[in-house]
Amino acid sequence: VQLQASGGGLVQAGGSLRLSCTYSGEIFSISDMTWYRQAPGKQRELVAAISTGGITTYSDSVKGRFTISSDNAKNTVYLQMNSLKPEDTGVYYCNAKSKQFGRPNYWGQGTQVTVSS
């Protein structure tokens, strides 16, 4: 399974960006999709997740500002980010959970998001 993240960039505080994560390959072997981010000098943290049934979860820091969604016809998961803050700056990664027991999840290459104050 390959994951390709895109849509990052430089935006002013209060602005919006939409990230995309397109997956390909043996897509029948994956289930939940998750966006993580990693700020400089900090650990990678979960931002938002969506299950195969469409159930979404968000970190407290982005709840009400970010929306995760999926388009199965396009094999793409989106992260709509509104009201961006400088603390949202980081590299955003998409992650696909493997259905195979014991197999590590799949990761995309990351896309940089920079929010200026």
Residue pairs with C-beta under 8 A, 6 or more apart in sequence:
1 23
1 24
1 25
1 26
1 27
1 29
1 30
1 96
1 98
1 106
2 23
2 24
2 25
2 106
3 21
3 22
3 23
3 94
3 95
3 96
3 106
3 107
3 108
3 109
4 21
4 22
4 23
4 24
4 108
4 109
5 19
5 20
5 21
5 92
5 93
5 94
5 108
5 109
5 110
5 111
6 19
6 20
6 21
6 22
6 111
7 17
7 18
7 19
7 20
7 79
7 111
8 17
8 19
8 91
8 92
8 111
8 112
8 113
8 114
9 17
9 112
9 113
9 114
10 114
10 116
11 17
11 84
11 113
11 114
11 115
11 116
12 115
12 116
13 84
13 85
13 86
13 115
13 116
13 117
14 83
14 84
15 84
15 115
16 80
16 81
16 82
16 83
16 84
17 81
17 84
17 113
18 78
18 79
18 80
18 81
19 35
19 78
19 79
19 81
19 92
19 94
19 111
19 113
20 76
20 77
20 78
21 33
21 35
21 76
21 77
21 78
21 79
21 94
21 108
22 74
22 75
22 76
23 30
23 33
23 75
23 76
23 77
23 94
23 96
23 106
24 75
27 75
29 98
29 99
29 100
30 96
30 97
30 98
30 99
30 106
31 51
31 52
31 96
31 97
31 98
31 99
32 49
32 50
32 51
32 52
32 96
32 97
33 49
33 50
33 68
33 70
33 77
33 94
33 95
33 96
33 97
34 46
34 47
34 48
34 49
34 50
34 94
34 95
34 96
34 97
35 46
35 47
35 48
35 49
35 68
35 77
35 79
35 92
35 93
35 94
35 95
36 44
36 45
36 46
36 47
36 92
36 93
36 94
36 95
37 44
37 45
37 47
37 88
37 90
37 91
37 92
37 93
37 113
38 44
38 45
38 90
38 91
38 93
38 110
39 87
39 89
39 90
40 90
42 90
44 93
45 59
46 59
47 58
47 59
47 62
47 66
47 79
47 92
48 56
48 57
48 58
48 59
48 62
48 66
48 67
48 68
48 79
49 56
49 57
49 68
50 56
50 68
50 69
50 70
50 77
54 70
56 67
56 68
58 66
58 68
61 87
62 81
62 88
65 81
65 82
65 83
65 84
66 79
66 80
66 81
66 82
67 78
67 79
67 80
67 82
68 77
68 78
68 79
68 80
69 77
69 78
69 80
70 76
70 77
70 78
71 77
71 78
77 94
79 92
81 88
81 113
84 113
84 115
85 115
86 115
86 116
86 117
87 115
88 113
88 115
89 113
89 114
89 115
90 112
90 113
91 110
91 111
91 112
91 113
92 110
92 111
92 112
92 113
93 107
93 108
93 109
93 110
94 107
94 108
95 105
95 106
95 107
95 108
96 105
96 106
97 105
98 104
98 105
98 106
